Amino acid sequence: MADQRLLTISTYSRAVGIPASALRHYSAHGLLVPADVDPITGYRYYAPDQIDDGVLVHRLRLAEAPLPVMREVLAAPSSERAALIDGLVTAHTSRSTHRLETLRGLRDELGGVPAATLRLRGTALSAALRQVLPAAASAEPDLAGVVWALGPTGLELSATDRYWLAHRRLPAAGSPSPARLITAIPAAEDLAERSARTGMLEVAITGTTLVVRREDGTTLLEAPSADRAVPDLARLVTSLPAVRAAVGFPRLELAAFTAGRRTAEADGAVTLRLELDGEGARLIPIGEPDDVLVGWASTSGAEGPSSVLLQARLLRAAASSCAGEEVILDLVDAETPVRVHSPVQDTMICLVMPMRP
């Protein structure tokens, strides 16, 4: 290519969070058209200055905006885009309210199953959302979002990017039948902000819609489930094999140790070796044998791993989601996800995928 700065469709896809198949579909409809197409191979190339538009389309896609709306927003000057979005929000709210009332009326007429509903404190919900949201920050579109699961034991919130997973359980008043859906990240972020200083809330799942209201009936959030299968992420946490070894580190020391590793490489993908022996546990950066973080270790008596490889960035993210002065790492073997949690908050659990040798 004459311009070596152009991006292949796969690189551009990762940069903006839109699958290559969707980019081809958009291009066929005059949206995010490639800057160049090789006439012989048909390979598509995008310019770096198309990334901002791609990210905007990705967010409009999460909001389920139709193609004509995406095209209109992209064509508008930057100064007018906010006004266009505001008009879309108003129109969408009006349509959604009408649809919701119609469906509720139909459900009542047909004697349908009532919504799964729980009551909990807004401050607790806000804190729980802030704990799990970091796990979805870099997730691909097929996993982006927060999974909500209501059931007799309360509310479970989960998020993942495939490499690490955050799961928080909130005991709550009520005993609803199990219900589960997934909301977009912006909706969960907005709710975390709006519920931070509220009292009791009602959280309900009606069909494929999540509704969160204050005690006075004011709606804080009404969000549809993402149009895809809802993974049962909580099962990944509860179905792990029996723990064979537990390791503990001071949380602040572990955070500082893993943070220091991020500057060693541009992408932060620094590997740490967690070694266990009869004297305890040691966390050692690969290639830096003299830099060691020492912790304690306890085994169950069963044969467990002597070492596990972990990515520094992922371990730091998981540990940062935990509360208290100490972080516990539960180990099964060198290939099973590591269970990261705090002894003072057993309702918050993270899973970190180990790296292959």
Buried (B, 14 or more C-beta within 10 A) or exposed (E): EEEEEBBBBEEBBBBBBBEBEBBEBBBEEEBBBBBBEEEEEEEBBBBEEBBEBBBBBBBBBBBEBEBEBBBBBBEBEEEEBEEBBEEBEEEBEEEBEEEBEEBBEEBEEEEEEEBBBBEBBBBBBBBBBBBBBBBBEEBEBEBBBBBBBBBEBBBBBBBBBEBBBBBBBBEBEBEBEEBBBBBBBEBBBBBBEBBBEBEEBBBBBBBBBBBBBBEEEEEBBBBBBBEEEBBBBBEBBEEBEEBBBBBBBBBEBBBEBBBBBBEBEEEBBBBBBBBBEEEBBBBBBBEEEEEEBEBEBEBEEEEBBEBBBBBBBBBBBBBBBBBEEBBBBBBBEBEBBBBBBBEEBEBBBBBBBBBEE
